[in-house]
Amino acid sequence: MGQFLKLAIAFQFLFSIISGLELFNFEKSQLTPRDILTQSDQNASLLKFAERDDPPPLNTTCKVFPGDALWPSDAQWALLNSTTDGALIKTIPLASPCYPGPLSNTDQCSYLTANWANSSIHMVDPTSPMSPIWQGRTCEPPTLAPTLNGTCTLGGLPSYSINATTVSHIQAGINFARNTGIRLVIKNTGHDFSGKSSGAGSLNIWTHYLKDIAFTANYAGDAYGNYSGPAFKAGSGVQAWEIYEAAEKEGVTVVGGEGRTVGVMGGYILGGGHSPLSSIYGIAADSILSLNLVLASGEFVTASPTSNPTLFWALRGGGGSTFGVVTSVTIKAYPPLPVTTFSLAFPPNITTTDFWNGVRSYLTFFPSFTAAGTYGYFFIFPSSPDSTPTFLLSPFFAPNLSIPQTQSLLTPSLPFPLPITYTHHATYLPAWTASFPQEPVSRSSGYFGSRLFPCSNFLSPNSTLFNATFSAIKTSVEAGYSLISFQIRGAVHPSNDPDSAVNPAWREAAMHSIQTNVWNATGDIAALEVEARQSLNGRMEEWKAVTPGSGAYLGESDRGETGWQTSFYGAETYGRLVGVKRGVDPGEVFWAKTAVGSEGWEVRSGDPVGNEDGRLCRV
């Protein structure tokens, strides 16, 4: 075992104290060189750490796959299970009770069918994703996926998972995957829109139960601007509701997602992370003070402004599933603040002209709304034969504003009167709880794409640019697309470090908008996929035409988008990120679709929907 690794492990605990917050107990449980030395040579070869001076990996064409001669034997999987204290789980698809076989159970199937859209049942399953289209549509409740014809297979689900509850579990899993050549994926809750937690024939590191939370009123670590205020350290499995409740208890506020079940210290914050507080405090990644993670070598490290600073830069916005497995994140906390909220919907009986005049009017106020620190979560659904389109703003979220201040901000923005009930909340948690219901799992029969619209698009309501922007939005809805959108600003708060890997397009944005189409789940998938892809690409080209130089939010994006490197990261930022990736993962242990450095590999699924149901091979 190399000297560098021994020293890294020896000094990790000491550095954690210097940086202001002690390692969690689960982080103190680490795999060490001594543990490897106690194994037989054969077993040690499966669990050994990588060295920085190791020769480059063999230029294999594909990751080792089930059925290959090199696929780990039962005895080798048993070794991994014992090394991880029995945490290894062989995958059973969540909907298995709905299909013939030993797990068939009518009552369980009925429950799953009725609750399949509930994210809670998927987040507590080691492999079930919340964007099932990328799993391959191979095992869903039959009445929801009639094209399966009574079959249930793993599809794009991992073959095995490790329910990681210590750093040593993660180290063992990474070392095992690297040394055997199998694919490795990471799942926290599975919210990622691009299916990054899925992968046929893979080993999955499941971080959902890394739930520790610690608070300090005076952070004493190295930080931008010598920050020394309140901070939280949270395990990567901590979800939005958990960190918000902890912040409420301590009398502070933190930047996190609007979704209740999102794992805010995982892929959410690593990919940037937008928040109801972003218009005030910026993107979630801006508040990161330090991170702990396990690298592809198996090494457990801290990334901060002075420890692995280049990696620290990359992890703040450069995305998950590519640099390592994060175990905990330390973030800034901010003073408590009141919030005023309301929701509104356009009347169902207004004319189409009045409807679009209302939407147009709302868009003109984005610069003033976002400058005031507000956030709007709004939906536009296409018309039916018997109705105009639907507009729902739920909620309008106004941190640090009173009801009169919010009323004065909104009053001139709509061309027709609407009854509005305002609610003022003393702190963030009750406002968030009342405003954001739990969101459903996405469907497996449709595509979506997104775009960040700069504030400049909305500054001059009579300009050519504004008119083109409005037309692009209107045309998508008239083409049958549903819009899920956010009135939001992503500028860096003055107290935070502006040099991060957050997509530069966020810094100029006043709207993040997602457009979705849905196809008939009982039709010819191949034909429908081609039609849906061509349609979405056409709609996205019009959105891109009115937002030149902008981009899209990585966490809620189209995994089939062309030019994703520039769109999701920014061209200059992506170039820097690739350099970091090559430095910390030269053997390409970590891979996920549209993650940094992923263009050299592809999943050969053979499915018309390019999903995770196939072997991962070099392009």
N, C-alpha and C positions, 0 to 999 in steps of 0.2 A: 504494500500500500504506500502511495507516494507521500512524501513529507508534507506537501502542501495540504493534502486532505486531512492529515492528522492535526496540523496546526489550525485549519479552518474549524474543525469540530471542537478542538480544545478551547478556542477563543470565542466561539459563538455565544456562549452563555455570558461571558464577561462583557462582550460588546452590547448585548441586549440590555444590560443594566446601565451602561454608559449612555445608551441611546434613549433612556428615559422610562421605558416600560419593560419589565421582566418578561422572559419567555413564558408562555403558557405551559402548564404541566404537560400537555400533549406534545408540545414542541421540545421539551426536555428529553422525551423518550425518542432516542435516535439510534439508528443502526450505525455501528462503529466498525473500524477495521478488526478489532478483536472478535466481534461477532462473526465476521467472515472467516477468520483464521480457525475458528472452532469447527468449521464445516469440512467435510471431505473435499478433495480437490474437485471432484465432479460437481458437487453442490456449490462450492465456492465460485466456480466458473459461471454459475447462473446468477449469483447475488453480488458479485464483486463490483466495486465502484470503478468508474472510468477515471483515467488519469489525463491530465492536460497534455502530456507528452505521448499519449497512446497513438499508434498509427491510425490513419483514417479508416473508417469502416469499409468493408468490401463493397464494391459498387454493384450491389444486388439489384436486380430488375424490379422485384416486388417485395413487399413485406411478407413474412411467413404467414401462411393462411391455413385454416383447418383442412386436413387431408394431405397437406404437404408432408414429406418425410421429416422435415425439421420442426414440425409442429410439436410443442412440448408434450411429453408423455404424461399419463395420469400421475406417475410418481413425481414428476417435476412440478406439476400443479399442486400436488400434495405438499411438496417442500415449500412452495410459496404460501400455501394456506397455513402451515405451521409457523413459518417465519412471521406472518402477519397476525398471529394469535387467533387463527380461525376466522379471519375477516374475509376470506375469498368466497365469492358467491357465483355459482353457475347460473347463467341467465335463463329465466323463465319469462316469456312474454306476458305482460300484464293481463292481456285479454284471453289467456289460455283457458280459463273456465268456460269460455263460450264455444269451445271446439271439442270434437271427439278426442278421448284419451283419458288418462288417469286423473287429470285435473278438472275434467268436465264437471260443472256445477251450475245448475239452472239459476238458483238464487243469486249466486255470486255474479253470474253473467248479467242478470237483470239489473243488479246494482251498478255494475260497471257501465252498462249501456246507458242507464239513466244519468250517470255522473261522469261520463267520459270527458266532457268539456271542463270539468272541475280540476284546476291545476293542482289541488292538494293531493289527489291520488297519484299523480305522476311525479310530484317532487319527492315523495317518500318511497318511490320505487327506484332501485339502483340504476336502471337503464332507460326507463320510458321517457321519451322526449316530448316536449310541448309543441313541436312542429313536426307532426308524424309523417308529413309528406316525404321528408328526407330519410326516414327509416325504411321506406320502401313499400308502405301500405300492405304489409304482409301479415299482420295480426292485429286487427281492430275488431270490435264487436260487429258481428255479421250484418246486423240491420243498418249499421252506419257505413259499412264498406261492402256492399253486395258483390263487388267484382272479385272478392277473394275466393268465392266458390267453395267455402267450407274448409279452407286450409289455413294453418297457422304455422309460420316459420319465424326464425330469428330475423330474417331479412338483414337490415342494417344495424341491428342491435349488437352491442359487444358480446363476445362469447363468455367473458368472465368480468366480474367487478371486484374491487377491494373496497369494503366499507371502511375507509381510512379514518381512524380515530387517534392516530399518533403520527408524528413525522416518520418514525421508523417504518410504518406501513407504507407510506408514500415512497420512501427510499427503496424499499424492497420491490415494490411494483415497478418503479422506473428502471431499476437495475435489471430486473427479470426481463422486462420488455426489450431493453437495449441489448442484453446479452443473448437473447433468443431470436431477435430480429422480428418480433411480432409488432403489430400496430398498437399504439397507446393512445387513449383518449381520456378526457377529463369531463366528469359531470358534477355540477353542484346541484342546481335544481332543474336544469334542462330547458331554460327559457329561450336560449339563443335561437334566433329566427333562421339561422343557416344550418342547423343540425350539427353543430360542432361536437356535441357529446355523443353522437352516434358513430358507428364504424364497424362493419362486418369483420369478424375474425379478430377483434381487438380485445385488449385488456383495458378496462375502465377504472380510473382512480376516482372514487365517489367521495366528495368532500363535504357532503351535506351536513354531517353531524359534528363538524368542527365549530362548535357553538359558543366558545368562551368569549366573554366580553369584560374588559377592564377599563376603568376611567381614571384619569388624573386631572386635577384642576390646574396643574402647572407642568406642562410638558417640558422636559429638560434635555431633550435630544438635540442633535444638529438639525437645523431647519432653515428654510429660506427666510431671510429677514430676522433671524434669531428668534423665531416664534417661541413663546413660552407660556401660552395660554392653555385652556382646557383641550383635552384630546381623548379619544377612545382608541383602544386597540381591540380588534374584533377578529375572531376566527373566520376563515373564508366561507364557512357554511352559514353564517349569520344572515338572516333575511330582513327585509325592510321593516316589518312590524316589530322585530326584536330589537333592532338598534334604535328605532324611534321610541319604543317604550323605555329603553335604558336612558336615552337622552332626556326624556320627560322627567324621569326620576331624578336626574342630576341637575335639572333646571337649565338645560342647554338645548341647542338645536343642531342637527347634522344634515348634511346634504346626502340624499338617497333617492331611490326611485319612487314612482307613484304606484307601481304594482306591489301588492301585499306580499306575494310569495317569492319575489325575486331575491336571489342570493346576492346582496348588494356588495359583498366583499370578494366576489368571484369575477366572472366574465363581464358583469355589469360595469364595475368601476374600472377594470383593466381596459375596457374598450371606450372609456370616456364616461358614459353614464349621464343621461339627462334627468332632471329633477324638477319638482314644483318650485324649488328654490334656486334654480339655475339663473334666472333673470337677475338675481341679487348676488349670489355667491359663485356663479360659474358652473362648469361641468364638474361632476363628482370627483373625477380624477385630480382636479386642481387642489383638492383638500388633503391629498395623501401626504403624510409625513415620512412614512417608511413602510416597508413590506418585508415579510419573511417568506422564503420559498425554497423548494427543492429543485435543483437544476437537472438537466439531462444526465449529468455525470453521477447523480445521486447525492451531490454535495448540498448541504443546507446552509443558506446564506441570508444575509440581510442586505437589502437595497435601500439606500438613503442618499442624501446629498453628499455624504463623505465616504460611504461604504458602497462600492460598486455603483458609482454615480451614473455611468452610462446606462447600466441596466435599469436603474431607478428612473431615468428619463424615459426609457422605452416602455416600462410597465405603466406609466401614467398616460394611458390612452392608446398604446400600441396593440392592445388586444390580448385576449387570453389564449390558452391552448397552444402556445408556441414558444415561450421562453422558459417555462417551468411550471411547477404546481405551487401556487401561492397557498400558504397556510394561515397567514394573518396579515391584516393591514392596519396601520395606525393612521387615523385621520383627525383633522382639526374639528373642534366643536365650536359653535358660534353662540352668541347670546340668545336667550329666548325671545320670541317675537310673536305678536298677535297676527291673526289672519282673518280677512273677510272673504267670504265665499258666496257664490250664487250659481244657479244653473238656469238655462233658458232653452226653449225650443221655438222655432218659427211656427206660427199657426198653420194647421193642416189645410186650411181653406183659402190661403192666399194664392194669388196668381203666380205663374212661373216667372213673369217679369218682376213682380215684387220680391219673390224669393231671391232671385239673383241680384237684385238691387240691394237686398239685405246683406248677402254674402259680400258683395263688393264694398259696401260701407264698412263692414267689420274689418276687412283686410286693410282699409286705409288707416286704421288706428293702430296697427301693429307697432310702428315705431314708438308712439307715445305709451302704449300699453307695456311694452317690454322695457322701455326706459324707466318706467315707474316700478319695475321689479315684479310685474304680474306674469301669470302663466295661465294659458287657456287650453283646455283639452276639448277639441271639437270634432264632430263627425258630420260628414255629408254623404247621404245615401241616395242612390239614383231613384228616379221616379218609377212608379208602377203604372199600369194602364189606367188606374183610377185615381192617381194622386200626383202631386208635384214632388220634387225631391224633398228629402228630410234634412233639416239642419238642427243639430243638438250641440250645445255648448255646456259641458258638464265635467268638471266645474270651471268657472272663472275663479282663479285662486290668487288673492291679493295679499301677500305677506307684508306686514308692517303698515297696512293701511286701515283706517277706520271705515265704517260704513259710509259716512258723508264723503270721504275722500274717494272711495271706490265709486260711489254714485256720480260724482262730478267727472270722474275719468271716463265713465261709460256713456253718460247722458247723450252726447251728440252722435253716437256711433251707429244708430239704427234708424232707418227711414220710416218705421212704423212702431207704434207703442206696443210694449209687451209687459205683462205683469211679472215683476221680479221680486223675489223674497231674498233679502240679504241676511246672512248670518255672520256674526262676529265671534271669533273664538279667541280665548285668552292666550293660547299657545298652539304650536304646530300640530302636535299629535291629535287632539280632538278634531282639528280642521281636516287633517289628512284622513282620519278614520271615517268621518262623515262624508267625505267627498269622493273617495275612490273605492268602489266595490271590487271584489276579487275578479280578476280578468280570466276569461275562458281560454282553454287550449285552442290553438288554431286548427283549421280544417285541413284534411289531406287531399283536397281537390281544388287547388287554386294557387296562383302566384301573387307576389307582391313586390313592389319596388318603392324606394323612398328617395327623397331629395331634401337638402337643406337650402331654403330660400333666403338669400341675403336681405338684410334690412333695406338696402338701397332699392330693392324691387317695389317697396311699398311707400317710399318717401313722397312721391309726386303722383297723386291720384289721376291726373290728366295726362301723364306722360305715356310715351309709346311703350316703355318697359313695364309700367304698371298694367296697362291694357293687355299686353301680351301675356303677362303673368296670370291675370284674371282669366283670360281666354283659355290658357293651358289647363287651369284648374277646372273650369266649366266644361271644357271638351272631354276631360276624363270622366266626369260624372255623367255627361250625356252619352258617353260610350259604354255606360253600364258599370263603371268602377265605383267602389266605395272608398271614401277618403277618411283616414284616421290621422288627425293632425294636431300639432302643438304650436301654440303661439308662445315663443320662448326665445330668450337671448342666451348665448353661450360665452359671452365675453369674460375674460379673466378678471377676478376680483383684485383690486390693487394690492391686497395683502398676500396674494399667492404668486408663486413662481410662474412667469409666463412661458418659460422654456420647458415644454413637455411634448409628448408625442400625440396629444389630442389633435384630431383632424382640424387643420387651420380653418376649414369652412365653418366650423362651429362659432368661431370668433366674430363672424360677420352676420350670423343667422338671426332671423326674426321668426322663422317658421320651419318646423320639421314636419314633413307630410309624407304619409304612406298611402299608396293606392293599391287596391287589391281587386283581382278578378277571381271568379269561381267557375269551375266547369261541372258538368253533369257527372256525378260519381258513378253512374251506371253505363256511361257511354264508352266509346272506343278511346282508351286512354292515350294511345299513341297519336291519334289524329287530334284529340282535344289538347294535348300538351303542345303540339306544334302550333296550333291556332292561338292558344293562350300565350305562349312565349313570344310569338310574332306580335301579337296585340300589345303585350306589356312593353316589349322593346320599343314599339312605335310610340306609345304613350310616354315612356321615359325619355325618348329623344326630344319630344316637345318640351318636357320639363327641363331637360338639360340645356336646350336652346335658349331658354329665358333665364338660366342661372349659370352662364359661362364662368368657369374658374371656381365654381363651388364644388360640393361633393355630397356625400350621404353618410348617415350615422351607421357605423359598423354593426352595432348590435341589433338594428332593425332594418336590414337591407336585403337586396336581391342577390342571392349567392350566384346567380347566373349573369350578373351584370358584367358587361365588357368594360375593360379599363378600370377594374375595381381597385387596383393599386393606388391610382391617383384619386379616384372618387372616395374611397373609404379612409384613406390616410393622408393624402396630399403627396405630390410627386417628390418633393425634397425630403419630407418626413419619411416617406417609405424607403428611400435610398439609405437613410441613416438606420432605419429599423432593420433592414436586411443585414447591414454590417453587424449590428448587435446580435441578431439571430445566429449568424455564422460563428460569432465568437463564443456564445454560450451553448450552442447545440450544433456542433459541426457534423455530427452523425445523423442529424435530422430525426431524432427520436420523436419529437412532437410534430404533429401535422394536423391541420384542420382546414377545411375549405375556406378560402379567402383570408386565412391567417397569414401573417408575414412569412415569406419564403415558401408559400405553398404551391407556387406555379410550376415547380419541378416535378410534381406528382399529380396523379389523377386516380379516381375511383372508377374501376371498370365494372360498372353495374349491369350494362346491357339493358337497362330500363329506359324508356323514353323520357322519364323524369330523371334527370341526373341526380341520383341519390347516393346514400352510403351503403347500399346493398351490393357490395362487390369488393374485389381485391384492390388494395392500394398499391399502385405501381408507378415507376418513373415514367414521365412523359416521353 
